[in-house]
């Protein structure tokens, strides 16, 4: 009883310490929630300027702007006094498309990926530095020119932020750790699923007549690949966006093939022509994706 009480108190203390640490790290941080941004669909460089003449802006909604070939995202902010006193600030961009360039009051300060080649990393989080003197009386305009380059899974919930430059990396680490901590059961379940898939593949290697073990093992091993693409958008795994999307699509296409094979192998029934046709179409789709990778 006493040990259980001590364990509960320990967990409570850890939770309190984590909460206090989070609050401490958030001081001196200006968050820029995506819902406060505006978007211009199309390529109009005027959107980066302080006066966006001719730039038709509307509230940013990812469900309407997702996949657009070219768009400008813009927000006007006023820096709090504690940030205005810092000589140099850091801008953390996260949760955006992997190919973009960033402007402060019309001046370019960097970007992610290559706009000309339309290629970028699966991991699109980036840090940009700029002088506080760019802000006019503490007021500035942040604009992002982004290409709707799709990646396997786009992670929502991550917000851009501004903080003193010497704290910007710790802020990015803080957001990443918060996400991983809240998603821990999610990733543990898929890791266990992958382990179960390996067990079924090992059982099949012992008795190759049990084909249902192979198909079930293959299906269980491909399912966690979706989560790898998701994790690569949060943690830098050096996976380019052009590779992440085909991997995601191939695993998605082969999933139906493996599931159908498992069901009919388990039941010991012949395959209907309808399902064979579906498998054939899935196979053609996989071949087409492989040819695109060349």
C-alpha positions in Angstrom: 0.0 0.0 0.0 2.8 2.4 0.9 4.7 1.6 -2.2 1.6 2.3 -4.4 1.1 5.6 -2.6 4.8 6.6 -3.2 4.4 5.6 -6.9 1.3 7.7 -7.3 3.0 10.7 -5.6 6.0 10.2 -7.9 3.8 10.3 -11.0 2.0 13.4 -9.7 5.3 15.1 -9.1 6.6 14.3 -12.5 3.4 15.6 -14.1 3.6 18.8 -12.1 7.3 19.3 -13.1 6.4 18.7 -16.7 3.6 21.3 -16.5 5.8 23.9 -14.8 8.6 23.3 -17.4 6.1 23.7 -20.2 4.8 27.0 -18.8 8.4 28.2 -18.2 9.4 27.4 -21.8 6.3 29.2 -23.2 7.2 32.6 -21.6 8.6 35.0 -24.2 7.1 33.0 -27.0 4.7 34.5 -29.6 2.6 31.8 -31.2 1.1 32.4 -34.7 -1.8 30.0 -35.0 -2.7 29.0 -38.5 -6.3 30.0 -38.0 -5.1 33.6 -37.7 -3.4 33.6 -41.1 -4.8 34.7 -44.4 -4.2 33.1 -47.8 -4.0 34.3 -51.4 -4.4 31.4 -53.9 -2.0 32.1 -56.8 1.4 33.7 -57.3 1.3 37.4 -56.4 4.6 38.7 -54.9 2.8 41.8 -53.7 1.4 39.6 -50.9 4.8 39.7 -49.2 4.8 43.5 -49.0 3.6 45.6 -46.1 0.9 47.0 -48.3 -0.7 44.0 -50.1 -2.3 46.0 -52.9 -3.9 43.6 -55.4 -3.5 40.6 -53.1 -6.9 39.1 -52.5 -6.8 37.6 -49.1 -9.2 35.2 -47.3 -9.1 33.2 -44.1 -6.7 30.3 -44.2 -8.4 26.9 -44.2 -6.3 23.8 -45.0 -9.3 21.9 -46.2 -9.8 24.5 -49.0 -6.2 25.4 -49.8 -4.7 21.9 -49.5 -3.0 20.8 -52.7 -3.0 24.2 -54.4 -0.1 24.6 -56.7 0.8 28.1 -55.5 -0.3 30.2 -52.6 0.7 33.0 -50.2 0.0 32.8 -46.5 0.2 36.1 -44.6 -0.1 37.4 -41.0 0.3 40.8 -39.5 1.6 40.8 -35.9 2.7 43.2 -33.1 5.6 42.0 -31.0 5.3 42.1 -27.2 7.7 44.3 -25.4 9.9 41.4 -24.2 10.5 40.4 -27.9 11.1 44.0 -29.1 14.0 44.2 -26.6 15.8 41.2 -28.1 18.4 42.1 -30.7 17.7 39.1 -32.9 14.6 36.9 -33.2 14.0 33.4 -34.5 10.9 32.4 -36.5 9.9 28.7 -36.3 7.8 27.5 -39.2 6.2 24.1 -38.7 3.1 22.4 -40.0 3.4 23.8 -43.5 4.0 22.3 -47.0 7.6 21.2 -47.4 8.5 23.7 -50.2 8.2 27.3 -49.3 10.0 30.7 -48.9 9.6 33.1 -46.0 9.4 36.9 -46.0 9.5 39.5 -43.2 8.1 42.9 -44.3 8.8 42.0 -48.0 12.4 40.9 -47.3 13.3 37.2 -47.9 14.8 35.4 -44.9 15.0 31.8 -46.2 13.0 28.8 -47.2 12.5 25.1 -47.3 13.1 22.9 -50.3 13.5 24.1 -53.8 10.7 26.0 -55.4 12.2 25.8 -58.9 12.5 22.0 -58.8 9.3 21.6 -56.7 11.1 19.3 -54.3 11.5 19.4 -50.6 11.9 17.3 -47.4 9.1 15.3 -45.7 10.2 17.2 -42.6 9.3 20.8 -43.3 10.0 22.4 -39.9 12.6 25.2 -40.2 14.1 28.0 -38.2 14.8 31.5 -39.6 16.5 34.4 -38.0 15.9 38.1 -38.5 16.8 41.4 -36.8 14.3 42.9 -34.5 14.9 46.3 -36.2 12.9 45.0 -39.2 9.7 45.5 -37.1 8.3 49.0 -37.5 7.3 50.1 -34.0 7.0 46.5 -33.1 4.8 45.7 -36.0 5.7 43.3 -38.8 4.3 41.2 -41.6 5.2 37.5 -42.0 4.4 36.0 -45.4 5.0 32.5 -46.7 5.1 31.6 -50.4 4.4 27.9 -50.5 3.8 25.3 -53.2 1.1 22.7 -52.6 3.7 19.8 -52.8 1.9 16.9 -51.2 3.7 14.6 -48.8 2.6 11.3 -47.4 0.9 12.7 -44.3 0.5 16.4 -43.4 0.7 17.0 -39.7 -1.7 19.6 -38.4 -1.5 21.1 -34.9 2.0 22.5 -35.1 2.0 26.3 -35.0 4.6 28.8 -36.2 6.2 30.9 -33.4 8.6 33.8 -32.7 11.0 33.9 -29.8 14.5 35.2 -29.1 17.0 33.4 -31.5 18.9 31.7 -28.7 15.7 29.9 -27.6 14.2 28.9 -30.9 15.7 25.5 -31.1 14.6 24.6 -27.6 11.1 25.7 -28.6 11.1 23.4 -31.6 12.3 20.5 -29.4 9.7 21.3 -26.9 6.9 21.1 -29.5 8.3 17.9 -30.9 8.6 16.2 -27.5 5.0 17.3 -26.6 3.7 15.7 -29.8 5.7 12.5 -29.3 4.6 12.3 -25.6 0.9 12.7 -26.4 1.2 10.2 -29.3 3.2 7.6 -27.4 0.3 5.0 -27.1 -0.4 5.4 -30.8 3.2 4.6 -31.9 3.5 1.8 -29.3 0.4 0.1 -30.7 1.8 0.2 -34.3 5.2 -1.0 -33.1 3.5 -4.0 -31.4 1.6 -4.6 -34.6 4.9 -4.7 -36.6 6.3 -7.2 -34.0 3.2 -9.4 -34.4 3.7 -9.3 -38.2 7.2 -10.6 -37.8 6.0 -13.4 -35.6 3.5 -14.5 -38.3 6.2 -14.4 -40.9 8.5 -16.5 -38.7 5.6 -19.0 -38.3 5.2 -19.2 -42.0 8.9 -19.8 -42.5 8.5 -22.9 -40.2 5.5 -24.2 -42.1 5.3 -22.8 -45.6 1.9 -24.5 -46.2 0.2 -22.0 -43.9 -0.1 -19.2 -46.5 -2.5 -17.2 -44.3 0.4 -16.6 -41.9 2.4 -15.0 -44.6 -0.4 -12.7 -45.8 -1.4 -11.7 -42.3 2.3 -11.0 -41.4 2.8 -9.0 -44.5 -0.3 -6.9 -43.8 0.7 -6.3 -40.2 4.2 -5.2 -41.2 3.0 -2.7 -43.9 0.5 -1.0 -41.7 3.1 0.7 -39.5 4.7 2.2 -42.6 1.9 4.8 -42.6 3.1 5.9 -39.2 6.7 6.1 -40.3 5.6 8.7 -42.9 3.7 10.5 -40.2 6.7 10.5 -37.9 9.0 11.7 -40.7 6.9 14.9 -40.8 7.6 15.6 -37.2 11.2 14.2 -36.7 13.9 14.7 -39.4 14.4 11.2 -40.8 15.9 12.6 -44.1 13.1 11.3 -46.2 12.3 13.5 -49.3 8.6 14.3 -50.0 8.8 12.8 -53.5 9.8 9.4 -51.9 7.4 9.6 -48.9 4.3 9.9 -51.0 5.0 6.8 -53.2 5.9 4.7 -50.2 2.6 5.7 -48.5 0.7 4.9 -51.7 2.4 1.6 -52.3 1.7 0.4 -48.8 -1.9 1.6 -49.2 -2.3 -0.3 -52.5 -0.7 -3.5 -51.3 -2.9 -3.5 -48.2 -6.0 -4.5 -50.1 -4.0 -7.2 -51.9 -2.6 -8.7 -48.7 -6.0 -8.5 -46.9 -7.9 -10.3 -49.7 -5.2 -13.0 -49.9 -5.3 -13.5 -46.1 -9.1 -13.8 -45.9 -9.5 -16.4 -48.7 -6.4 -18.3 -47.6 -7.7 -18.5 -44.0 -11.1 -19.6 -45.2 -9.6 -22.1 -47.7 -11.9 -20.9 -50.4 -11.2 -20.2 -54.1 -10.7 -16.6 -55.2 -13.7 -15.0 -57.0 -12.9 -13.2 -60.3 -14.0 -9.9 -58.8 -11.3 -10.0 -56.2 -8.7 -11.2 -58.6 -9.5 -8.2 -60.8 -9.2 -5.9 -57.8 -5.8 -7.4 -57.0 -4.7 -7.0 -60.6 -5.6 -3.3 -60.6 -3.7 -2.9 -57.3 -0.7 -4.5 -58.9 -0.8 -2.2 -61.9 -1.0 0.8 -59.6 2.1 -0.4 -57.6 4.0 -0.9 -60.9 3.0 2.6 -62.0 4.3 4.1 -58.8 7.6 2.2 -59.1 8.1 3.5 -62.6 7.5 7.1 -61.3 10.4 6.6 -58.9 12.9 6.0 -61.7 
